[in-house]
Structure formats: structure tokens, C-alpha cells
Amino acid sequence: SFAYFTIKDRLPQILTRVIDTLHRHKNEFFEEHGEKGVEAEKRAISFLSKLRNELQTDKPVTLLEDELPDAALWNQYLDYQRNLSNGNGEPSWFQSPWLYVECYMYRRIHAALAQNPPIENFDVFKEGKAQNFFESQEAVIALCTYFQELLKNIKDLDEKQLQEELFKLLQVSLWGNKCDLSFSAGEATSQKSSPLQFLENMLPYILVNDMEELWSLLVNAKKRTTEKSNVRVDIILDNAGFELVSDLVLADFLLSSKLADEIHFHGKSIPWYVSDTTKHDFNWTIKQLQSANHMWMSRCGINWEGNLKKGVWVYRDHMFWTLPHDFSSMAEVAPDFYADLQKSNLLLFKGDLNYRKLTGDRKWEYTVPFHQALNKFHPAPLCSLRTLKSDTQVGLKPGQVEQIQASEPEWMVSGKYGVIQFHAAL
């Protein structure tokens, strides 16, 4: 299975890169913290080398021994996994659900640093995220330019034109990673290589396309609002880099077109899944845009900083996003947070990991309805914008898979296909 390949090959490679990153920063730790920094680096590397060995030799998954706020919840979840195995021994790296052990590895990477001050706040994935951003400069310039030009006459657009622009920006956000790949292979000038010019060709690769339902929801929510009530959209972020910029442009469009009054962004409270957005990445990206020597990039950055100051944009992180639980247990594990999401008019879930957690990462029949796979998780109307990079997918039409499978056996994990999949809350 793809899960087996991930645990056997990809995760050890990620751990090796993390260890290498710490090695390379040894001098920096020494300059900042003296011998204490170097000692902390050695301890963290030793912790991670042991972790890599446990993973590769299929050792049992062990309880977390740190004192971090989420440790008790993680350890309860391990007990839950033990009970699931019906006495067939301890859950181990290759004998446990992929979603659980993969999340567990990232939580252990976090512990390796968190338990070793003074380097406890070092983000081992930060360089890669920054590199992705800088390598996508042409894409970012093209998108910011397109958007700032659009803003000039957004007030004159009729409903049909607004709908068209929303659909374009939803697709740019969907293909987040896709777009910068198209760019690096694309023409040299940013104008020509706008992500928007590929959208027409990509439409056939959207397996579920519920953009019309999203539009109806937003338009109706707007009609129902009174002066006291705002239309609130929540975006549960995925990757930093170009994808984050595409999400920020979409969010700005929702505000500027008056389809929404406030946007809540949800990121990760700790470094997660290599390129997931943390608060630092979110703020850093806006600062980079602000200080760019490109007029439209810096205009975007300045406006977005303004949105945060005015409170019409809110960035939040919650421990729940980096727990091993799928979303159907949110109401039980994080009831206050679930209650807060119920105040939203629309939840947009970005990316593959969020999709796996929405559907419990199970081996569903492809034609099972999306709402059934959500397993009663519906705090508010929700939509997944996701390119397929793992083998879980629901809500497809009968015969749809057979057609794709014939020519593309790897369709579920190549990132070539996507969904914009909507469920109105019950």
C-alpha cells in the first residue's frame, strides 16, 4: 500500500533530513547559546536517531514522556489503539493506522526539540518552507499582480463576473502546489506564467467540483445577514509557501467582494508535516510580501497586515490540529473549539492531511457519500480543497474510478487530481 511505502521509505528520509538540518546549524546554536546550544543539539540528534531506528525496526509505539500540554491526550490515544488491536500485541510502526503513526512521528520530532532548551523553539522545517516561497516568486508575482488589477474594478463586477473570479481563485488555491510546478517549467516572465492561464486545462482533473454550491452558500449567507451578524469564513490552512499566498489571495477576494466579512485562518501550533503553516510562517510570508520590491506584491502584504490589525482577518492555532484524532472526535476532545467552529458560515479545509482527517483515513468505497465519511462531523457547512496524495477518496460517481484507473493506476497519489468537495451541515 501507499501507507507502507510512506512508513518504510519516506518517513526515515524525513527524519534523516531533520537530523542533517540540526547538524548544519551546530555553529549557529554555539554562537547563540554557547556550549549549552551544542549539548542540546547533540541530545536532540540522539533522540531522533533512536526514533528512526524504532521506526525502521517496527518497534512498538511508546508513550510520550514529555510534559507538553498535549502529552496526556496522545497517551490516551495510544491506549485507544491498544484496545483496537484486540490483544494482538502493542501497536507498532508497521502494524498501526498510517495516519496515527505519521502524526506520532511529527509529534516526537517536536518533543526532541521541546525537551532540549535552549534550542526548543527551532523549527527544523523552516528553511524548506522559505525556499519554497522564494522558488515560487514568479508565481507569487503573477498572482498578486492579477489580484491587484482585479481589485481596481471589483466594485463594477456583476454577479456572474464575481462568480467567475471566485471560481478562478478557488482553483488557484486548490492547485496550490500544482501552480508553482507549472511555473518552474513555464515561461520566464511572470505575466505569461500566471497560474490562471492553466486553469482551463486543469478542469478535467477536478473529480468532484462543488464550486456552484459554495457560491450559492456565500450569496445566500450574505442575503441573510443583518447589521449585527457577520459572514465568517474559516480557512484551515495546509502548506506554507505558494499555497499559503494563494489562500491569502482567496481570503482577500472574499472580503473585497463582500462575500465574507471576516476570515479566520487556522494553522499549526507546532512544526508539522514538513511544510504546514505555523504562526511564524504566516507572519513571515506577509512580511516578505510587504518588503518585496514589487509594487503589487508589497501592496498585498500591506493590505493583509492591515486586515490583521483591523481584526477582519484572525490567525489562530489550536492543539487539536496536531493531535492524532480524526475530526469526528473534535466535539468530544475539544468541545470549546468545536463550538467556536459552529459560528462559522463556511469551513474551507485545505490539503490532503485535512481530507484524511475529515474521512477518518479509511479505505472507503469510492462512491460512499462525503457526508457519510465525515462520520457526523459537521460544525458548519464545509468544503475540502484537496489534491490527491493518499489513497482515500469518497463521493465519486459510479464508473468514474474505473475510467481513470485504466490509464492512470497512480491517480490517487500523484497530486494530479483534485476535489472541491462540499457538504452543507445537517
Protein Blocks (a to p, Z undefined) as FASTA:
>chain_A
ZZlmmmmmmmmmmmmmmmmmmmmmmmmmmmmnommlmmmmmmmmmmmmmmmmmmmnopac
dddfbfbfklmmmmmmmmmmmmmnnonapadfklccfklmmmmmmmmmmmmmmmmccklm
pcfklmmmmmmmmmmmmmmmmmmmmmmmmmmmmmmpcfklmmmmmmmmmmmmmmmmmmmm
mmmmmcfblklmgfklmmmmmmmmmmbacklmmmmmmmmmmmmpcfkbccddddddfbeh
jllmmmmmmmmmmmmnopafbdcddddfbdeehlaccfklmmmmmmmmmmpccfklmmmm
mmmmmmmmnopaccdddfklmccbdfklmmmmmmmlmmmmmmpmbdcdedjklmmmmnoo
pacdfklcfklmnnopafbacddddddfbdcdehiaehklmmmmmmmmmlmmnomaccdd
ddddZZ
